[in-house]
Amino acid sequence: MTETLDALVIGAGPAGLMAAEALASAGRSVVLAEAKPTPARKFLMAGKSGLNLTKVEPRDPFLGAYAEAAGWLRPMLDAFGPAEVQDWARSLGQEVFTGSTGRVFPVVMKASPLLRSWLGQLDGLGVDLRTRWRWTGFDGDALTFATPDGARSIAPQVTVLALGGASWARLGSDGIWVPWLRDKGVGLAGWQPANVGFRVVWSSQMARFFGQPVKGAALMAGGLRQRGEFVISAKGIEGGGLYPLSRALREGAALWVDLLPDLDSAALRERLNRQRKGETLPNRLRKLGLSPVAVALAMEFGRPLGGDPADWLKSLPLHLDGPRPLDEAISVAGGITAASLTPELELRSLPGVFVAGEMLDWEAPTGGYLLTACLATGLWAGRAAARHG
């Protein structure tokens, strides 16, 4: 027997929770279906490292972080951008602060208090959260689910899909829905890893540095330059300083690192020339103030170049062996194409079905951009769905 509903949201991550809130606030009766035993698992995982909510910066560079998707995301980000994200967090009892780079965090530096307050608010609005409800596709106009009580079928008046992308499958974003929407005529761009680490084939000399960060460097690829730290691991390199360059690197750009970005080339050469003759290269590098892990990196990729270290310390080539697998990426590029959507985020081939979050074909670097767009598209889709039918 098929259950009839007013409004259904599938996926209880940030986009789905925001859509459910928008629908319920507009007076719609909402069922929120989540495949996992608890909601917002990826959100909570992100919160373990500080929960970067958004980024405070001028509008144009903020929008520029979304590259070619900025045009169609603009109305949503204008409606719910950095200022609105901060106000929303405060409305849930979480004070925020802005760091020196413009990144915004909750004062408690955790996701769990904000999520508890948010779920309490949704409960107060009457949202019916059903966990362990895994969407299994369509049966005619109905949507089918595997639930703890067996197979179920639902026919909602309106639906918002917020199922995430295809990374971190263990937390719920497994992309299993792709063939079901493709069969319904929805256009989809292929998945690609974004905000992802890259493989490096290290010599045995690097093993003792695995897990250590390289701090204070500048990374360069595809005409971009990014200050920030990255981590040496057995698999390669990863970290916040690398992720904004991951698209350029994924598309084939070479990676270079400036190990002394606060020292210009002339000053570096002068310091090296003042050093005592005959010193070993590692000692010369240490006397420049490089950390042991930075010295090891310079020896790994710089020593084979030979010549004067002044020639390569500010543009050290790092030889990459491709990105880490899709499921290890923080986020993904690809998903439902903008051409498949109305301006309200309704699927053109499935009237009454709206989509939000990482299901959509956009990508942005870490640093607050990812979460802001998930919240903004969730709110936009939820409000549009509330007006439908």
PyMOL commands that set and color helices and strands:
alter all, ss='L'
color gray80, all
select helices_A, chain A and resi 14-25+41-47+59-64+67-79+82-91+112-124+169-171+178-182+204-209+243-250+265-274+281-286+292-301+303-305+309-311+326-328+338-340+357-359+369-387
alter helices_A, ss='H'
color red, helices_A
select strands_A, chain A and resi 2-10+30-34+54-55+96-98+103-106+128-131+134-139+142-147+150-161+188-194+198-199+213-214+218-221+224-227+230-232+236-238+255-258+316-318+331-336+353-355
alter strands_A, ss='S'
color yellow, strands_A
deselect
rebuild
show_as cartoon
